[in-house]
Amino acid sequence: MIMSDKEKKDKKKADKTEETQPRVGVYVCHCGGNISDVVDTSKVSKIIGEDPNVAVSKDFIFMCSDPGQKMIADDVKANHLDHVIVASCSPRLHEMTFQRVVSDAGLNPFQYQHVNIREQVSWVHSHQHEEATDKSIRLIRGAIASVLDQPPLEPIKKKMIQSAAVIGGGVAGMTAALDLANRDIPVHLIEKGPVLGGNLLNLDKLYPMEIDAKSFALNLADKVLKNPAIYLHLDTVVDKTEGAIGDFMLQLKKTEESTVNKENFAVSLTEPEKNPDYDISVLHVGSFIMATGHDLYEPYEGEYGYKKSPFVVTLPDLIKYLNIYRGNTFVYKGKEIKTVAMIHCVGSRQIEGVHQPPPSGILNTNCSRVCCTTTLQQANRLKSLFPKIQIYDLYRDIRTYGEKEHYYEEASKNNVIFIKYPDEESPEVEINGSLKIKTRDIITYGLEVEMEVDMIVLAVGLIPRIKPHIITDLSLPTGNNGFLQEAHVKLRPVESSVQGVFLAGTAQGPKDVRESTTTASAAAAKAGAILTKESINLSPFVAVVDTDKCQGHALCVNECEYNAITIHDKGVGESGVKIASVDPSACVGCGACVAVCPEQAIQVQGYDINKLEKEISAIMLEVKQ
Amino acid sequence: MYEYDALIVGAGISGIQSAIDLGDMGYKVLMIDKQSSIGGTMIQLSKVFPTLDCASCITTPKMSTAFHHDNIEVRTLCEVKHYKDLEDGRFEVILKQNPRFVDMDKCTGCNDCAEACPVAAIDLGYDEGMSYKKAVGVPFATALPQKAALDIESCIFCGKCANACPTQAINFDHREEEIPINVGAIVIATGFYETPTIREKYGGGKFKNVITGKQMERLLAPTGPAGGVFRPSDGKSPGSIAYVQCAGSRDATIGVPYCSSICCMFAIKQAMLLSAAVPLAEITVYYMDIRAFGKGYEDFYEEAKAMGVEFVKGKVAQIHEDDETKDLTVSVEVFGEDGGIQKVDHDLVVLSMGVVPQWTADMSKIIPVQLGPDRFIREIRFTEEPGLTSIPGVFAAGMATGPKDIVDSINSGSSVAGKVALWLSGGLREEYEVQYIPLIPTLGK
């Protein structure tokens, strides 16, 4: 058959349509009303369905549920889809969920694209229904334009160094190290101080089992020392951190000789005799756990009379004193203490305009979780040691949750007098020879009360530690209040968003000892699951350098927050010519380097500038009603 | 005899988390649940604090991951019947597989059976008594397995479902079966119920417009029975809603002396959701202490105050119901400057009931784990290694060991998975030799 040129061209076009017309599946999630209450999801799916590249366009109440996932998998097979787009929540939540679905259905997982129409549309435009619907359509069109050009990618395989580091030798650190070591994973336990035990060493009895904190610490430390898979590094800090999951490099540095009197602690706590590698200064580990703990809030001079009177003390100071005091009457600094006032929420639950921020400048709006129970535990302890002592407890809310309620009951039975002061009106302390407290009591309908006391105990809160190097080196995210931030509070509660880094204990936020051991074991379980694998798969969306174009300006090196780019000689015989190269396991694919390269020599693989331009053009197109 | 590394009893959020973590570590897991779908309590909830993520967005993917996991087998309508400690580190368990009356292999989940079923029984399960349900059908939209189940209690044996079923999956011949298994470890993750006793002074369960926190969850959930929040007595939109905190905890007289840990936060969350669902309603929370102790919870509480939710420190003494209008009057001692005994009218009252364990003393006759003074499963190393029960090799996770919010339940599930892995690899044996004298004093004595 002879065909005219035009016929040939048409035939070619028809063949092309038949053979290579992309078949995209688009799924619009209602998120159970989270999205569909604002965005007209059925309209979105209908309009998107008119796009010739789209073979299937559907909307559903919960795409992430099993029926939703099954719908996608079935469509991929039945309709021979080659790309899938889900428009739903933030990719942080479920991008991986859907990548797994399309992968199980036989597609390359990187030919999946996630569009966020919840955080970026329905939640921020909750009163603009039409505009929100319009924006959803545009964003999905952008994704279609972008995904069409998406080549199949393979995950980057990386060898896993099957050993771990735990940073911090407190209760969380020791527990995590033991859990890992007991599963035969070698662990480096790094503690900046001369002894193990951390904040435990300042405590009295651990509620609610009333276990002695020091013997608890000794018991744990003893197990750590006896465990052949744990390499202990005392008086050591991590000076510099590089690398990424599979191979983190931790450079260790000895701290200056500490002033802590080691005699106070069992010898076994300080003897690093079994460590042949003790002088190691550079570690390579596949993963590590941050168990760096917390600091205690230090009241400013004059806060409730602190440092103005020797009889205004913090709760930890009182505990330390009672731990060594052996008298029949309560004598402190030469004075018999007959009345004590305990003030809650010092340095916690801070309110703007009411409280003075700590030196960091950031108000600690958090509740510190442990101080209510500890305060009442110590009130009961005072009452049992010195039955005639009078105790006033000045609180905002008593937060003895769970079984800890017992301490509140017992304190009430011990005739501790509870005074609920208003949130916005802290009690006033006058020092005039004696200590006088003035406040209003909500329980007695706002009555002004005044009391003279011999001692004031401040229940100070837990605050984040000043950022160690490791946090800044690896850009580990911290939350509003400065504690280390988990990747997702419920989906990944003990993982940092930096892969391979796990969180345990109070480094993440206030916790009691039981909660610290729970998170430590959870973190160890998660870390253990990856550390027992020989290699890991990493996202292929990383920067790649075009070695022909790169001129070695190194602008990208400075721009990279993750230290993923280095500059080196181009090769043998080309000395003097420098080029950049990327460590794909450290690169997060953020694209910051792409923007600064004057030669356009660096691109994010699978997400190059052409693709981005197409995506933007598609977003800018008017939505026809 | 089937063999598994671990048996997980209870497929709520902590059981599922344990199963996934163990499965990911390469262990063979059997997870059972007595309900006809996995998902536990969390799948019933609306949104969750402090992020206001929808509960389904967290639960359903985890359900799906566990259900389709190569190393995890799931059985629903299944309970533990007999248990024997072989004392060599393994256990022999006989499971009771309750009849589903639907052949799982044949059922396609089309739900034609439910369409045909003429029964309308009060749904005391998923919808907490707030709606009616058919005697047969897929339990709920996101249920797993997506298979129908027939409730023999409410079935009238009319046979319409069997006729309607395109695959002849309905089978009235199903009988209870016994399944013997051999496992290396057991995790009890049986969760909680709301405190069942509603006190007489709060209507004793007879006032129509007095509902529980979980019932409000169903009204607020996108999958809820009414597509909105209404007054049960007349279906009207409530103009004034009150929360009574500590209605079923911190009270030795009803056997719940402990604090339930979650009610303050779910009341705050519901109040925030209600401000959106019923924008004109005034919402008052009567509380003893607001216990917003978790990470980010205090900010969440402040946010609710800023949205106009009224928090009143006061103990609700009594609720009175008007015989005709079914309107409610709350008698409360309000603390604070203009405090005193007050009577306040409300259209709808929500009781924050608190929690009691689903695992009972009777169940401890089957698997003889010791209970603590609060009747939750006792952890022998409560502080140092949470999750270890009085029987070596038997673990407990989530609410089974005490009140926990979702974050703490998930962490508990993961940490117990780690302990199970240690146990299975021969570790942990010596831990059981260290016994601390149980020092948690009984509350309210």
Interface residues (C-beta under 8 A of the other chain):
Chain A: H30 C31 G32 G33 N34 I61 F62 C64 S65 D66 P67 G68 Q69 K70 C89 L93 H94 T97 D104 T175 D179 N182 R183 D184 L206 P208 M209 E210 I211 F216 N219 L220 R349 T365 N366 C367 R369 D397 I398 R399 T400 Y401 G402 E403 K404 E405 H406 E409 E410 K420 I442 I443 Y445 G446 G479 N480 F483 V489 K490 L491 P493 V494 Q508 G509 P510 V513 R514 E515 T517 T518 T519 A520 S521 A522 A524 A525 K526 G528 A529 T532
Chain B: D21 D24 M25 V48 P50 T51 D53 C54 S56 C57 I58 T60 P61 K62 M63 S64 T65 F67 H68 A141 T142 L144 Q146 A221 P222 T223 R250 P257 Y258 C259 S260 S261 D289 I290 R291 A292 F293 G294 K295 G296 Y297 E298 D299 E302 K313 F335 G336 E337 D338 G339 G340 G372 D374 F382 T383 E384 E385 P386 G387 G402 P403 K404 I406 V407 D408 I410 N411 S412 S414 S415 V416 A417 G418 K419 A421 L422 S425 G427 L428 Y436 P438 L439 I440 P441 L443 G444
